[in-house]
Amino acid sequence: MHVTINFVPVLYNDEGNHALSEELWCQLEINDTFKNLCIVSAPRWLHSPFKAPKAKSLVILSFLDEDGSHLPHITKNPVFMFGAACKAKLFDSLPLIRQCD
């Protein structure tokens, strides 16, 4: 299951770098919903590297949800990251464009 977390504040450290995957995971673990999930792909910024300083962006992560019980809870409740209430949505990846055989 792929989920995007929208409107995540992008915070920069003194060197001008944004949060890394480990820091994103620490922020997600603050939320009870994410504590016992089996993460398949660590959280990462969807549009990194940023072309210009941004205030907010998207984070994507993948997890196992075999019985489908976690997704509704994640998408109906706010996800708190870096002090802000963010919105999680199911990530619909676009199909690959097929080229000539």
N, C-alpha and C positions, 0 to 999 in steps of 0.2 A: 504494500500500500504506500503510495507516495502522497505526501501532504505538503502544501505550502502554508507558511505562516506569513500573513500579510501585515504591512505597516509596522515592521520591526525597526525600532530606532537604530540608526547606524552611529555608533560611538567610536571616536578615534582616540588613540593613546597619544602620548607626547611626541612619538616619532611619526604620527600621522597615519598609522595603520589601524584598520578596523578589526573587530573581533574575529578570532579564528574559530575553527570548528569546535575545539575544546571549550572555548568560552561560550559558544552558542549552546553546547550540550549542558554546561553548568546552569545556564539560564533556563533551559527547558526542564531540568530536573527539579527546579523550584516548584513546578506545577505537579501536583499529585498524579495527574493523568499520565505523565510521561515516565514516572519512576519505575514501573514494572514492565515497560514495553520491551520487546525484543527488537532492537534497532538493527536494521540491515545495512543502511547507509547513513553515515554520520551527518548531522545537520551542516549545511553550507549555504552561503549566499548564492542566490540564483543568478545574479548579474554581476559577479565579481570577476575581474577587478572593475572597480567603478571608474567611469571616464571622468567624472567630476564629483566633488564632495556631495554626498546625499544626506538627507535627514532621515529617510526611511527607505526600506527595501524589503525584498522577499527572502525568506529562508525556506529551504526544501530539505526534507528528510524522508527516509523510507523505513517502514517497520512491518513486522508480521502482525496480522490481525486475523487469525484463522477462523474464529467464530464471528467476526464482524462486530464485536461488542465495543471495541475501543473507538472506532471512527466516529460514531454518533456523539459520543461524549466529548471528543476532541473538537469537533466542528460546531457544537452547540454552546460551548463554554469559552470564555476568553482565555487566551494563552498569554501569560505575563512574561515579558522579556525586557530586560533593562528598564524596569519600572513602568512599562506601558502595557496596556491591555491590547493584545493583537488578536487577529481573526485567523483561524485555521480553515483551510478548504482542501477538498480532495483535488489532487493535481491531475489534470487530464493532459497527458503528453500527446502531442500531435503525431500522427502517423508519419513514418518516413516516406519521403517522396521517392517513388520508384523510377529509376533511370532506365535507359535502354539495356536490354540483356546482352 
